[in-house]
């Protein structure tokens, strides 16, 4: 567990980029599904979306709660809850173009949570 904390900044960047990757994935999906149908079973499948959102969520929960203890800014955690609601709704409730809209919005809100968290962390931690 101690080793995870020594690579904290790397994990924070990984979480931010997972959110960005999720956004790119959701935005590219309609174009790739039309142009490259053979990718539909691997890169663009619902299973890959679940893995991507799940990995992003687990990492975000871990990092944002850890940082909250340091800087006491609840906004990133609130944004994370909103992002997860959008992503869950996009995966399980929304259909068609609404699914993409919900998932892209969720990924962007999660990236915003990471960004605000990063700024709060930098202000609270004077060693950066």
NURO-300202 format. One record per atom (N, C-alpha, C): residue number from 1; atom name; x, y, z; residue in three letters; chain. Coordinates in nm, 4 decimals. Layout:
# residues N
ATOM   tidren   titi         px         py         pz   bavex   vexmar
ATOM      NUM     CA          X          Y          Z     ALA        A
...
//
This chain:
# residues 128
ATOM   tidren   titi         px         py         pz   bavex   vexmar
ATOM        1      N     0.0823    -0.1184     0.0000     UNK        A
ATOM        1     CA     0.0000     0.0000     0.0000     UNK        A
ATOM        1      C     0.0865     0.1245     0.0000     UNK        A
ATOM        2      N     0.1980     0.1196     0.0693     UNK        A
ATOM        2     CA     0.2883     0.2346     0.0763     UNK        A
ATOM        2      C     0.3413     0.2703    -0.0622     UNK        A
ATOM        3      N     0.3666     0.1685    -0.1460     UNK        A
ATOM        3     CA     0.4184     0.1915    -0.2797     UNK        A
ATOM        3      C     0.3181     0.2679    -0.3666     UNK        A
ATOM        4      N     0.1892     0.2436    -0.3455     UNK        A
ATOM        4     CA     0.0860     0.3151    -0.4210     UNK        A
ATOM        4      C     0.0946     0.4640    -0.3913     UNK        A
ATOM        5      N     0.1156     0.4994    -0.2642     UNK        A
ATOM        5     CA     0.1205     0.6403    -0.2279     UNK        A
ATOM        5      C     0.2442     0.7095    -0.2821     UNK        A
ATOM        6      N     0.3523     0.6377    -0.3051     UNK        A
ATOM        6     CA     0.4714     0.7007    -0.3615     UNK        A
ATOM        6      C     0.4520     0.7341    -0.5080     UNK        A
ATOM        7      N     0.3591     0.6695    -0.5732     UNK        A
ATOM        7     CA     0.3307     0.6963    -0.7143     UNK        A
ATOM        7      C     0.1979     0.7704    -0.7296     UNK        A
ATOM        8      N     0.1623     0.8472    -0.6282     UNK        A
ATOM        8     CA     0.0333     0.9134    -0.6244     UNK        A
ATOM        8      C     0.0104     1.0045    -0.7441     UNK        A
ATOM        9      N     0.1086     1.0878    -0.7776     UNK        A
ATOM        9     CA     0.0895     1.1836    -0.8870     UNK        A
ATOM        9      C     0.0734     1.1113    -1.0209     UNK        A
ATOM       10      N     0.1417     1.0020    -1.0377     UNK        A
ATOM       10     CA     0.1258     0.9228    -1.1591     UNK        A
ATOM       10      C    -0.0155     0.8663    -1.1660     UNK        A
ATOM       11      N    -0.0665     0.8165    -1.0540     UNK        A
ATOM       11     CA    -0.2026     0.7633    -1.0512     UNK        A
ATOM       11      C    -0.3049     0.8721    -1.0804     UNK        A
ATOM       12      N    -0.2814     0.9918    -1.0297     UNK        A
ATOM       12     CA    -0.3730     1.1021    -1.0567     UNK        A
ATOM       12      C    -0.3762     1.1337    -1.2060     UNK        A
ATOM       13      N    -0.2603     1.1343    -1.2689     UNK        A
ATOM       13     CA    -0.2537     1.1594    -1.4126     UNK        A
ATOM       13      C    -0.3193     1.0455    -1.4914     UNK        A
ATOM       14      N    -0.2990     0.9226    -1.4467     UNK        A
ATOM       14     CA    -0.3620     0.8082    -1.5128     UNK        A
ATOM       14      C    -0.5132     0.8205    -1.5056     UNK        A
ATOM       15      N    -0.5647     0.8590    -1.3903     UNK        A
ATOM       15     CA    -0.7085     0.8767    -1.3759     UNK        A
ATOM       15      C    -0.7633     0.9851    -1.4673     UNK        A
ATOM       16      N    -0.6924     1.0955    -1.4762     UNK        A
ATOM       16     CA    -0.7343     1.2033    -1.5656     UNK        A
ATOM       16      C    -0.7354     1.1555    -1.7095     UNK        A
ATOM       17      N    -0.6323     1.0839    -1.7499     UNK        A
ATOM       17     CA    -0.6242     1.0379    -1.8885     UNK        A
ATOM       17      C    -0.7228     0.9259    -1.9181     UNK        A
ATOM       18      N    -0.7598     0.8470    -1.8176     UNK        A
ATOM       18     CA    -0.8657     0.7476    -1.8393     UNK        A
ATOM       18      C    -0.9977     0.8178    -1.8699     UNK        A
ATOM       19      N    -1.0240     0.9284    -1.8010     UNK        A
ATOM       19     CA    -1.1448     1.0056    -1.8289     UNK        A
ATOM       19      C    -1.1409     1.0642    -1.9696     UNK        A
ATOM       20      N    -1.0243     1.1155    -2.0087     UNK        A
ATOM       20     CA    -1.0092     1.1709    -2.1436     UNK        A
ATOM       20      C    -1.0256     1.0602    -2.2472     UNK        A
ATOM       21      N    -0.9649     0.9441    -2.2221     UNK        A
ATOM       21     CA    -0.9774     0.8309    -2.3134     UNK        A
ATOM       21      C    -1.1234     0.7875    -2.3265     UNK        A
ATOM       22      N    -1.1953     0.7888    -2.2163     UNK        A
ATOM       22     CA    -1.3374     0.7542    -2.2197     UNK        A
ATOM       22      C    -1.4135     0.8536    -2.3065     UNK        A
ATOM       23      N    -1.3815     0.9820    -2.2946     UNK        A
ATOM       23     CA    -1.4467     1.0839    -2.3770     UNK        A
ATOM       23      C    -1.4171     1.0603    -2.5245     UNK        A
ATOM       24      N    -1.2918     1.0350    -2.5569     UNK        A
ATOM       24     CA    -1.2536     1.0098    -2.6964     UNK        A
ATOM       24      C    -1.3255     0.8855    -2.7486     UNK        A
ATOM       25      N    -1.3291     0.7828    -2.6672     UNK        A
ATOM       25     CA    -1.3964     0.6587    -2.7050     UNK        A
ATOM       25      C    -1.5430     0.6848    -2.7379     UNK        A
ATOM       26      N    -1.6098     0.7604    -2.6495     UNK        A
ATOM       26     CA    -1.7526     0.7866    -2.6704     UNK        A
ATOM       26      C    -1.7778     0.8752    -2.7924     UNK        A
ATOM       27      N    -1.6911     0.9705    -2.8157     UNK        A
ATOM       27     CA    -1.7096     1.0584    -2.9309     UNK        A
ATOM       27      C    -1.6739     0.9891    -3.0620     UNK        A
ATOM       28      N    -1.5773     0.8992    -3.0582     UNK        A
ATOM       28     CA    -1.5334     0.8318    -3.1803     UNK        A
ATOM       28      C    -1.6236     0.7145    -3.2182     UNK        A
ATOM       29      N    -1.6968     0.6637    -3.1221     UNK        A
ATOM       29     CA    -1.7758     0.5433    -3.1454     UNK        A
ATOM       29      C    -1.8694     0.5533    -3.2665     UNK        A
ATOM       30      N    -1.9504     0.6581    -3.2806     UNK        A
ATOM       30     CA    -2.0403     0.6607    -3.3974     UNK        A
ATOM       30      C    -1.9649     0.6603    -3.5305     UNK        A
ATOM       31      N    -1.8539     0.7294    -3.5374     UNK        A
ATOM       31     CA    -1.7769     0.7352    -3.6621     UNK        A
ATOM       31      C    -1.7088     0.6018    -3.6918     UNK        A
ATOM       32      N    -1.6517     0.5416    -3.5892     UNK        A
ATOM       32     CA    -1.5832     0.4145    -3.6099     UNK        A
ATOM       32      C    -1.6814     0.3013    -3.6386     UNK        A
ATOM       33      N    -1.7977     0.3067    -3.5769     UNK        A
ATOM       33     CA    -1.8981     0.2031    -3.6033     UNK        A
ATOM       33      C    -1.9444     0.2080    -3.7486     UNK        A
ATOM       34      N    -1.9487     0.3271    -3.8048     UNK        A
ATOM       34     CA    -1.9912     0.3426    -3.9432     UNK        A
ATOM       34      C    -1.8786     0.3055    -4.0384     UNK        A
ATOM       35      N    -1.7579     0.3517    -4.0093     UNK        A
ATOM       35     CA    -1.6466     0.3345    -4.1020     UNK        A
ATOM       35      C    -1.5768     0.1989    -4.0878     UNK        A
ATOM       36      N    -1.5702     0.1486    -3.9687     UNK        A
ATOM       36     CA    -1.4946     0.0255    -3.9438     UNK        A
ATOM       36      C    -1.5778    -0.0752    -3.8627     UNK        A
ATOM       37      N    -1.6723    -0.1412    -3.9267     UNK        A
ATOM       37     CA    -1.7619    -0.2291    -3.8518     UNK        A
ATOM       37      C    -1.6935    -0.3476    -3.7840     UNK        A
ATOM       38      N    -1.5785    -0.3879    -3.8322     UNK        A
ATOM       38     CA    -1.5126    -0.5018    -3.7681     UNK        A
ATOM       38      C    -1.4600    -0.4680    -3.6296     UNK        A
ATOM       39      N    -1.4494    -0.3403    -3.5942     UNK        A
ATOM       39     CA    -1.4066    -0.3020    -3.4597     UNK        A
ATOM       39      C    -1.5213    -0.3079    -3.3598     UNK        A
ATOM       40      N    -1.6414    -0.3223    -3.4082     UNK        A
ATOM       40     CA    -1.7585    -0.3202    -3.3226     UNK        A
ATOM       40      C    -1.7590    -0.4254    -3.2140     UNK        A
ATOM       41      N    -1.6930    -0.5359    -3.2351     UNK        A
ATOM       41     CA    -1.6945    -0.6432    -3.1361     UNK        A
ATOM       41      C    -1.5861    -0.6316    -3.0307     UNK        A
ATOM       42      N    -1.4857    -0.5456    -3.0502     UNK        A
ATOM       42     CA    -1.3782    -0.5384    -2.9518     UNK        A
ATOM       42      C    -1.3688    -0.4006    -2.8890     UNK        A
ATOM       43      N    -1.3155    -0.3039    -2.9605     UNK        A
ATOM       43     CA    -1.2896    -0.1711    -2.9057     UNK        A
ATOM       43      C    -1.4185    -0.0993    -2.8673     UNK        A
ATOM       44      N    -1.5211    -0.1195    -2.9421     UNK        A
ATOM       44     CA    -1.6428    -0.0417    -2.9246     UNK        A
ATOM       44      C    -1.7546    -0.1185    -2.8557     UNK        A
ATOM       45      N    -1.7252    -0.2299    -2.7987     UNK        A
ATOM       45     CA    -1.8307    -0.3100    -2.7377     UNK        A
ATOM       45      C    -1.8739    -0.2502    -2.6039     UNK        A
ATOM       46      N    -1.9902    -0.2902    -2.5596     UNK        A
ATOM       46     CA    -2.0412    -0.2447    -2.4297     UNK        A
ATOM       46      C    -1.9516    -0.2929    -2.3166     UNK        A
ATOM       47      N    -1.8919    -0.4091    -2.3360     UNK        A
ATOM       47     CA    -1.8020    -0.4634    -2.2340     UNK        A
ATOM       47      C    -1.6799    -0.3734    -2.2144     UNK        A
ATOM       48      N    -1.6228    -0.3219    -2.3244     UNK        A
ATOM       48     CA    -1.5075    -0.2330    -2.3122     UNK        A
ATOM       48      C    -1.5467    -0.1021    -2.2448     UNK        A
ATOM       49      N    -1.6683    -0.0541    -2.2703     UNK        A
ATOM       49     CA    -1.7164     0.0661    -2.2018     UNK        A
ATOM       49      C    -1.7270     0.0415    -2.0519     UNK        A
ATOM       50      N    -1.7768    -0.0743    -2.0141     UNK        A
ATOM       50     CA    -1.7907    -0.1063    -1.8723     UNK        A
ATOM       50      C    -1.6540    -0.1138    -1.8045     UNK        A
ATOM       51      N    -1.5557    -0.1745    -1.8716     UNK        A
ATOM       51     CA    -1.4210    -0.1812    -1.8153     UNK        A
ATOM       51      C    -1.3594    -0.0430    -1.8014     UNK        A
ATOM       52      N    -1.3740     0.0389    -1.9033     UNK        A
ATOM       52     CA    -1.3165     0.1730    -1.9028     UNK        A
ATOM       52      C    -1.3798     0.2590    -1.7936     UNK        A
ATOM       53      N    -1.5107     0.2584    -1.7851     UNK        A
ATOM       53     CA    -1.5787     0.3372    -1.6825     UNK        A
ATOM       53      C    -1.5494     0.2812    -1.5436     UNK        A
ATOM       54      N    -1.5462     0.1502    -1.5313     UNK        A
ATOM       54     CA    -1.5156     0.0886    -1.4016     UNK        A
ATOM       54      C    -1.3764     0.1221    -1.3526     UNK        A
ATOM       55      N    -1.2776     0.1121    -1.4407     UNK        A
ATOM       55     CA    -1.1400     0.1459    -1.4019     UNK        A
ATOM       55      C    -1.1289     0.2932    -1.3656     UNK        A
ATOM       56      N    -1.1922     0.3788    -1.4426     UNK        A
ATOM       56     CA    -1.1909     0.5220    -1.4127     UNK        A
ATOM       56      C    -1.2552     0.5491    -1.2774     UNK        A
ATOM       57      N    -1.3671     0.4850    -1.2509     UNK        A
ATOM       57     CA    -1.4401     0.5079    -1.1261     UNK        A
ATOM       57      C    -1.3605     0.4622    -1.0047     UNK        A
ATOM       58      N    -1.3041     0.3432    -1.0113     UNK        A
ATOM       58     CA    -1.2278     0.2912    -0.8976     UNK        A
ATOM       58      C    -1.1078     0.3814    -0.8675     UNK        A
ATOM       59      N    -1.0343     0.4188    -0.9704     UNK        A
ATOM       59     CA    -0.9184     0.5050    -0.9511     UNK        A
ATOM       59      C    -0.9599     0.6423    -0.9000     UNK        A
ATOM       60      N    -1.0666     0.6979    -0.9537     UNK        A
ATOM       60     CA    -1.1129     0.8304    -0.9107     UNK        A
ATOM       60      C    -1.1586     0.8274    -0.7653     UNK        A
ATOM       61      N    -1.2332     0.7263    -0.7267     UNK        A
ATOM       61     CA    -1.2788     0.7155    -0.5881     UNK        A
ATOM       61      C    -1.1597     0.7100    -0.4940     UNK        A
ATOM       62      N    -1.0635     0.6266    -0.5255     UNK        A
ATOM       62     CA    -0.9442     0.6129    -0.4423     UNK        A
ATOM       62      C    -0.8692     0.7457    -0.4308     UNK        A
ATOM       63      N    -0.8407     0.8096    -0.5429     UNK        A
ATOM       63     CA    -0.7591     0.9311    -0.5421     UNK        A
ATOM       63      C    -0.8328     1.0514    -0.4846     UNK        A
ATOM       64      N    -0.9570     1.0689    -0.5213     UNK        A
ATOM       64     CA    -1.0285     1.1874    -0.4756     UNK        A
ATOM       64      C    -1.0600     1.1819    -0.3269     UNK        A
ATOM       65      N    -1.0903     1.0639    -0.2744     UNK        A
ATOM       65     CA    -1.1117     1.0524    -0.1295     UNK        A
ATOM       65      C    -0.9814     1.0767    -0.0553     UNK        A
ATOM       66      N    -0.8725     1.0229    -0.1062     UNK        A
ATOM       66     CA    -0.7422     1.0453    -0.0428     UNK        A
ATOM       66      C    -0.7080     1.1934    -0.0406     UNK        A
ATOM       67      N    -0.7294     1.2620    -0.1513     UNK        A
ATOM       67     CA    -0.6999     1.4049    -0.1567     UNK        A
ATOM       67      C    -0.7956     1.4873    -0.0720     UNK        A
ATOM       68      N    -0.9202     1.4459    -0.0646     UNK        A
ATOM       68     CA    -1.0166     1.5193     0.0168     UNK        A
ATOM       68      C    -0.9686     1.5277     0.1614     UNK        A
ATOM       69      N    -0.9097     1.4229     0.2104     UNK        A
ATOM       69     CA    -0.8574     1.4234     0.3475     UNK        A
ATOM       69      C    -0.7487     1.5293     0.3656     UNK        A
ATOM       70      N    -0.6820     1.5629     0.2574     UNK        A
ATOM       70     CA    -0.5737     1.6609     0.2629     UNK        A
ATOM       70      C    -0.6249     1.8036     0.2457     UNK        A
ATOM       71      N    -0.7052     1.8285     0.1423     UNK        A
ATOM       71     CA    -0.7420     1.9671     0.1110     UNK        A
ATOM       71      C    -0.8855     2.0040     0.1497     UNK        A
ATOM       72      N    -0.9678     1.9079     0.1903     UNK        A
ATOM       72     CA    -1.1040     1.9326     0.2392     UNK        A
ATOM       72      C    -1.1936     2.0065     0.1391     UNK        A
ATOM       73      N    -1.1675     1.9942     0.0103     UNK        A
ATOM       73     CA    -1.2526     2.0541    -0.0920     UNK        A
ATOM       73      C    -1.3496     1.9468    -0.1411     UNK        A
ATOM       74      N    -1.4798     1.9589    -0.1099     UNK        A
ATOM       74     CA    -1.5751     1.8539    -0.1466     UNK        A
ATOM       74      C    -1.6183     1.8578    -0.2937     UNK        A
ATOM       75      N    -1.5867     1.9649    -0.3659     UNK        A
ATOM       75     CA    -1.6337     1.9785    -0.5033     UNK        A
ATOM       75      C    -1.5903     1.8629    -0.5948     UNK        A
ATOM       76      N    -1.4632     1.8179    -0.5917     UNK        A
ATOM       76     CA    -1.4270     1.7046    -0.6780     UNK        A
ATOM       76      C    -1.5081     1.5781    -0.6486     UNK        A
ATOM       77      N    -1.5363     1.5524    -0.5217     UNK        A
ATOM       77     CA    -1.6163     1.4344    -0.4872     UNK        A
ATOM       77      C    -1.7601     1.4488    -0.5352     UNK        A
ATOM       78      N    -1.8155     1.5673    -0.5241     UNK        A
ATOM       78     CA    -1.9512     1.5907    -0.5737     UNK        A
ATOM       78      C    -1.9569     1.5726    -0.7245     UNK        A
ATOM       79      N    -1.8559     1.6270    -0.7934     UNK        A
ATOM       79     CA    -1.8505     1.6111    -0.9386     UNK        A
ATOM       79      C    -1.8347     1.4641    -0.9769     UNK        A
ATOM       80      N    -1.7577     1.3905    -0.8985     UNK        A
ATOM       80     CA    -1.7405     1.2475    -0.9251     UNK        A
ATOM       80      C    -1.8737     1.1736    -0.9132     UNK        A
ATOM       81      N    -1.9520     1.2047    -0.8125     UNK        A
ATOM       81     CA    -2.0828     1.1408    -0.7961     UNK        A
ATOM       81      C    -2.1715     1.1727    -0.9170     UNK        A
ATOM       82      N    -2.1702     1.2989    -0.9602     UNK        A
ATOM       82     CA    -2.2485     1.3384    -1.0779     UNK        A
ATOM       82      C    -2.1996     1.2618    -1.2013     UNK        A
ATOM       83      N    -2.0674     1.2541    -1.2184     UNK        A
ATOM       83     CA    -2.0102     1.1831    -1.3337     UNK        A
ATOM       83      C    -2.0503     1.0363    -1.3327     UNK        A
ATOM       84      N    -2.0431     0.9725    -1.2172     UNK        A
ATOM       84     CA    -2.0799     0.8307    -1.2086     UNK        A
ATOM       84      C    -2.2286     0.8101    -1.2366     UNK        A
ATOM       85      N    -2.3121     0.9043    -1.1944     UNK        A
ATOM       85     CA    -2.4553     0.8948    -1.2258     UNK        A
ATOM       85      C    -2.4786     0.9023    -1.3765     UNK        A
ATOM       86      N    -2.4097     0.9949    -1.4418     UNK        A
ATOM       86     CA    -2.4218     1.0041    -1.5879     UNK        A
ATOM       86      C    -2.3728     0.8755    -1.6550     UNK        A
ATOM       87      N    -2.2600     0.8228    -1.6093     UNK        A
ATOM       87     CA    -2.2040     0.7028    -1.6721     UNK        A
ATOM       87      C    -2.2922     0.5806    -1.6502     UNK        A
ATOM       88      N    -2.3441     0.5637    -1.5298     UNK        A
ATOM       88     CA    -2.4324     0.4499    -1.5031     UNK        A
ATOM       88      C    -2.5607     0.4630    -1.5850     UNK        A
ATOM       89      N    -2.6146     0.5849    -1.5911     UNK        A
ATOM       89     CA    -2.7346     0.6066    -1.6727     UNK        A
ATOM       89      C    -2.7047     0.5785    -1.8195     UNK        A
ATOM       90      N    -2.5874     0.6196    -1.8660     UNK        A
ATOM       90     CA    -2.5501     0.5948    -2.0050     UNK        A
ATOM       90      C    -2.5325     0.4479    -2.0361     UNK        A
ATOM       91      N    -2.4785     0.3740    -1.9412     UNK        A
ATOM       91     CA    -2.4562     0.2308    -1.9643     UNK        A
ATOM       91      C    -2.5841     0.1488    -1.9553     UNK        A
ATOM       92      N    -2.6694     0.1801    -1.8593     UNK        A
ATOM       92     CA    -2.7799     0.0904    -1.8292     UNK        A
ATOM       92      C    -2.9188     0.1451    -1.8611     UNK        A
ATOM       93      N    -2.9352     0.2756    -1.8695     UNK        A
ATOM       93     CA    -3.0688     0.3311    -1.8876     UNK        A
ATOM       93      C    -3.0911     0.3941    -2.0238     UNK        A
ATOM       94      N    -2.9939     0.4696    -2.0711     UNK        A
ATOM       94     CA    -3.0112     0.5446    -2.1961     UNK        A
ATOM       94      C    -2.9915     0.4540    -2.3166     UNK        A
ATOM       95      N    -3.0592     0.4875    -2.4230     UNK        A
ATOM       95     CA    -3.0487     0.4114    -2.5483     UNK        A
ATOM       95      C    -3.0176     0.5063    -2.6630     UNK        A
ATOM       96      N    -2.9515     0.4557    -2.7649     UNK        A
ATOM       96     CA    -2.9237     0.5335    -2.8854     UNK        A
ATOM       96      C    -2.8279     0.6479    -2.8612     UNK        A
ATOM       97      N    -2.8589     0.7621    -2.9177     UNK        A
ATOM       97     CA    -2.7688     0.8768    -2.9064     UNK        A
ATOM       97      C    -2.7648     0.9315    -2.7648     UNK        A
ATOM       98      N    -2.8677     0.9048    -2.6836     UNK        A
ATOM       98     CA    -2.8654     0.9489    -2.5445     UNK        A
ATOM       98      C    -2.7559     0.8774    -2.4653     UNK        A
ATOM       99      N    -2.7290     0.7529    -2.5014     UNK        A
ATOM       99     CA    -2.6228     0.6776    -2.4347     UNK        A
ATOM       99      C    -2.4890     0.7488    -2.4517     UNK        A
ATOM      100      N    -2.4587     0.7899    -2.5742     UNK        A
ATOM      100     CA    -2.3339     0.8612    -2.6007     UNK        A
ATOM      100      C    -2.3313     0.9940    -2.5260     UNK        A
ATOM      101      N    -2.4413     1.0656    -2.5284     UNK        A
ATOM      101     CA    -2.4494     1.1947    -2.4601     UNK        A
ATOM      101      C    -2.4232     1.1794    -2.3107     UNK        A
ATOM      102      N    -2.4857     1.0809    -2.2483     UNK        A
ATOM      102     CA    -2.4663     1.0591    -2.1051     UNK        A
ATOM      102      C    -2.3228     1.0181    -2.0737     UNK        A
ATOM      103      N    -2.2654     0.9266    -2.1524     UNK        A
ATOM      103     CA    -2.1303     0.8802    -2.1247     UNK        A
ATOM      103      C    -2.0249     0.9880    -2.1491     UNK        A
ATOM      104      N    -2.0415     1.0671    -2.2536     UNK        A
ATOM      104     CA    -1.9469     1.1768    -2.2802     UNK        A
ATOM      104      C    -1.9562     1.2810    -2.1695     UNK        A
ATOM      105      N    -2.0778     1.3137    -2.1298     UNK        A
ATOM      105     CA    -2.0951     1.4106    -2.0212     UNK        A
ATOM      105      C    -2.0323     1.3584    -1.8925     UNK        A
ATOM      106      N    -2.0544     1.2320    -1.8617     UNK        A
ATOM      106     CA    -1.9945     1.1722    -1.7426     UNK        A
ATOM      106      C    -1.8426     1.1755    -1.7461     UNK        A
ATOM      107      N    -1.7852     1.1442    -1.8607     UNK        A
ATOM      107     CA    -1.6392     1.1453    -1.8727     UNK        A
ATOM      107      C    -1.5839     1.2870    -1.8594     UNK        A
ATOM      108      N    -1.6508     1.3837    -1.9181     UNK        A
ATOM      108     CA    -1.6048     1.5224    -1.9070     UNK        A
ATOM      108      C    -1.6169     1.5746    -1.7642     UNK        A
ATOM      109      N    -1.7254     1.5412    -1.6971     UNK        A
ATOM      109     CA    -1.7417     1.5842    -1.5577     UNK        A
ATOM      109      C    -1.6366     1.5176    -1.4694     UNK        A
ATOM      110      N    -1.6043     1.3910    -1.4970     UNK        A
ATOM      110     CA    -1.4996     1.3240    -1.4197     UNK        A
ATOM      110      C    -1.3639     1.3884    -1.4447     UNK        A
ATOM      111      N    -1.3344     1.4242    -1.5678     UNK        A
ATOM      111     CA    -1.2090     1.4934    -1.5975     UNK        A
ATOM      111      C    -1.2046     1.6280    -1.5262     UNK        A
ATOM      112      N    -1.3166     1.6980    -1.5212     UNK        A
ATOM      112     CA    -1.3239     1.8253    -1.4487     UNK        A
ATOM      112      C    -1.2992     1.8029    -1.2999     UNK        A
ATOM      113      N    -1.3535     1.6965    -1.2439     UNK        A
ATOM      113     CA    -1.3301     1.6644    -1.1026     UNK        A
ATOM      113      C    -1.1817     1.6419    -1.0771     UNK        A
ATOM      114      N    -1.1151     1.5684    -1.1664     UNK        A
ATOM      114     CA    -0.9713     1.5474    -1.1529     UNK        A
ATOM      114      C    -0.8955     1.6797    -1.1604     UNK        A
ATOM      115      N    -0.9342     1.7655    -1.2533     UNK        A
ATOM      115     CA    -0.8654     1.8928    -1.2706     UNK        A
ATOM      115      C    -0.8803     1.9805    -1.1458     UNK        A
ATOM      116      N    -1.0019     1.9921    -1.0945     UNK        A
ATOM      116     CA    -1.0240     2.0716    -0.9735     UNK        A
ATOM      116      C    -0.9513     2.0097    -0.8553     UNK        A
ATOM      117      N    -0.9537     1.8778    -0.8468     UNK        A
ATOM      117     CA    -0.8825     1.8093    -0.7399     UNK        A
ATOM      117      C    -0.7320     1.8349    -0.7486     UNK        A
ATOM      118      N    -0.6788     1.8311    -0.8686     UNK        A
ATOM      118     CA    -0.5354     1.8546    -0.8875     UNK        A
ATOM      118      C    -0.4977     1.9951    -0.8409     UNK        A
ATOM      119      N    -0.5790     2.0948    -0.8768     UNK        A
ATOM      119     CA    -0.5511     2.2316    -0.8329     UNK        A
ATOM      119      C    -0.5635     2.2453    -0.6819     UNK        A
ATOM      120      N    -0.6635     2.1836    -0.6221     UNK        A
ATOM      120     CA    -0.6794     2.1876    -0.4765     UNK        A
ATOM      120      C    -0.5626     2.1187    -0.4076     UNK        A
ATOM      121      N    -0.5197     2.0091    -0.4638     UNK        A
ATOM      121     CA    -0.4062     1.9355    -0.4062     UNK        A
ATOM      121      C    -0.2779     2.0188    -0.4134     UNK        A
ATOM      122      N    -0.2567     2.0841    -0.5268     UNK        A
ATOM      122     CA    -0.1360     2.1673    -0.5405     UNK        A
ATOM      122      C    -0.1358     2.2824    -0.4411     UNK        A
ATOM      123      N    -0.2516     2.3439    -0.4174     UNK        A
ATOM      123     CA    -0.2592     2.4547    -0.3217     UNK        A
ATOM      123      C    -0.2401     2.4061    -0.1790     UNK        A
ATOM      124      N    -0.2913     2.2879    -0.1469     UNK        A
ATOM      124     CA    -0.2832     2.2359    -0.0094     UNK        A
ATOM      124      C    -0.1479     2.1749     0.0211     UNK        A
ATOM      125      N    -0.0815     2.1214    -0.0783     UNK        A
ATOM      125     CA     0.0479     2.0548    -0.0595     UNK        A
ATOM      125      C     0.1575     2.1465    -0.1126     UNK        A
ATOM      126      N     0.2373     2.1996    -0.0250     UNK        A
ATOM      126     CA     0.3362     2.3004    -0.0632     UNK        A
ATOM      126      C     0.4654     2.2414    -0.1189     UNK        A
ATOM      127      N     0.4729     2.1101    -0.1322     UNK        A
ATOM      127     CA     0.5964     2.0490    -0.1824     UNK        A
ATOM      127      C     0.6003     2.0378    -0.3332     UNK        A
ATOM      128      N     0.4978     2.0891    -0.4046     UNK        A
ATOM      128     CA     0.4933     2.0776    -0.5508     UNK        A
ATOM      128      C     0.5417     2.2053    -0.6148     UNK        A
//
